[in-house]
């Protein structure tokens, strides 16, 4: 059962839409949905002050059968899909911070770019972005311990992403088809991050466990990772790379046993020395 939200005007401030989710719509009449509370720049108001909402006279109680479409979305709309457990949200346009925050199930599809904290502390479900994402995808929050980030589910970004992708994640999968910024997988405890393009400096900084795969150039590697092996090709989460990869283990400074795998051909400028060291150890 589908509901369509159309913006009445362009928001001038960040707007908290954490009540826009199948869970919050379930079992409510259309007028109750229109009167759901939102925060526009921190000021309490109702959904119908910002959106025209069309749909059936009442929503079913089964969350899994509810689909919400947000048309002409903008990057000031935040917290969409907060703690949702099922159903589907389709966002047509850009979107703000904390989309899918603490998400527990269902799917969110974004046809545009997102701001920061996409899928932060996500537990389950699928988020797919047909655009670019900001910083700290699938991450923990500032000041939290490693492992307090994403715990399950899947995030797929068909463009690029910013810094701190997978920061503090404990489980789940993040796939970025483009490139990412600095510190991908920092403080990582578990889960998998696959970057088809390149990355900034220090992937896996402070990681204890999990797996990071980078298919392009890496600007710099943390010195506390050690080279374990070189493989002719790689397959991870259904994605195949038909080229050599170097596998590092670390971060040793925190006694980590995480796996960092980077393209050999794209990083010869920093890998030749590591290769010589590996051959000396084996001989």
C-alpha positions, -999 to +999 in steps of 0.1 A: +000+000+000+016+033-012+017+068+003+032+097-016+047+128+001+051+159-020+069+190-007+047+221-004+077+244-003+115+243-001+127+240+036+151+267+047+164+247+077+172+211+086+139+192+091+137+161+114+114+135+097+120+105+120+083+098+120+083+092+083+086+054+082+063+025+076+064+017+113+050+052+122+024+050+094+011+015+102-025+013+115-031+050+112-058+069+092-046+094+066-054+123+088-034+109+117-005+105+093-008+141+082-007+152+118+025+132+127+050+154+146+081+167+129+108+192+138+115+220+114+147+237+125+140+223+160+105+238+161+077+212+165+051+212+137+032+186+117+038+166+085+011+184+066+028+218+071+057+206+049+041+179+027+010+171+007+003+135+017-017+112-006-026+076+000-054+053+012-078+063+039-059+042+064-026+023+065-025-015+071-011-027+104+015-049+086+046-027+082+060-049+054+031-039+031+037-002+033+056+019+008+064+056+012+076+077-017+090+112-012+090+132-043+113+162-051+133+155-019+160+179-007+191+176+014+175+193+044+152+164+051+168+143+079+163+111+099+140+095+073+134+058+081+146+061+117+144+026+134+122+013+106+117-025+108+101-033+074+084-019+043+099+004+017+109+041+014+117+056-020+133+090-020+134+109-053+160+136-050+187+145-025+183+139+012+198+150+045+216+135+074+209+102+093+188+085+067+181+049+079+196+057+114+192+026+136+173+009+108+162-026+117+147-039+084+130-031+051+145-011+022+154+025+015+162+036-020+176+071-027+176+085-063+200+113-055+228+122-031+228+119+007+244+140+034+262+124+064+256+094+087+238+073+061+228+040+078+246+050+111+241+023+138+220+002+113+210-033+125+194-048+094+178-040+061+190-026+028+199+010+018+207+017-019+219+051-031+219+060-068+242+090-062+269+100-038+270+098+000+285+121+026+308+113+055+305+084+081+283+059+062+273+030+085+293+045+114+291+049+152+286+082+168+314+105+180+327+094+214+313+058+212+335+028+215+346+007+184+319-017+174+290+006+182+284+014+145+266-006+119+258-042+131+240-057+101+223-052+068+236-038+035+244-004+022+251+000-016+263+034-029+265+037-067+286+068-065+313+081-042+313+085-004+331+108+020+354+101+050+350+076+078+329+050+059+322+021+082+338+039+112+333+016+142+311-009+124+306-044+138+288-062+110+270-060+078+282-050+043+290-016+027+297-014-010+309+018-027+312+016-065+332+048-066+359+061-043+359+071-006+377+096+016+401+091+045+399+065+073+376+040+057+369+012+082+386+031+111+379+014+145+362-015+127+354-046+147+335-067+121+317-066+088+328-060+052+336-027+033+341-030-004+353+001-023+357-005-061+376+028-065+403+044-045+405+058-009+422+085+010+447+079+038+449+052+065+421+027+057+415+005+087+431+028+113+426+012+147+406-017+133+404-049+154+385-072+130+364-072+098+375-069+061+382-039+039+387-043+001+399-013-020+401-018-057+419+014-066+447+036-054+452+042-016+469+074-007+487+060+024+487+028+046+490+028+084+526+016+093+511-007+119+497-031+092+518-060+080+517-077+046+505-112+048+501-124+012+495-114-025+467-131-044+461-132-082+424-122-079+397-116-053+360-124-048+340-108-020+303-105-014+296-116-050+320-090-064+350-103-085+382-084-090+403-100-118+436-085-107+462-091-079+456-079-044+479-075-014+464-086+020+475-068+051+466-077+087+462-051+115+459-027+131+488-042+151+490-012+174+457-023+189+464-060+185+439-061+156+434-090+133+414-072+106+420-078+069+429-049+046+431-059+009+443-034-017+448-035-054+485-044-062+486-028-096+472+005-084+495+007-054+529-004-067+544+028-055+539+017-018+538-021-022+571-029-037+589-024-004+564-046+014+568-073-012+605-074-007+601-077+030+576-106+025+600-125+002+628-120+028+607-135+056+597-165+034+633-172+024 
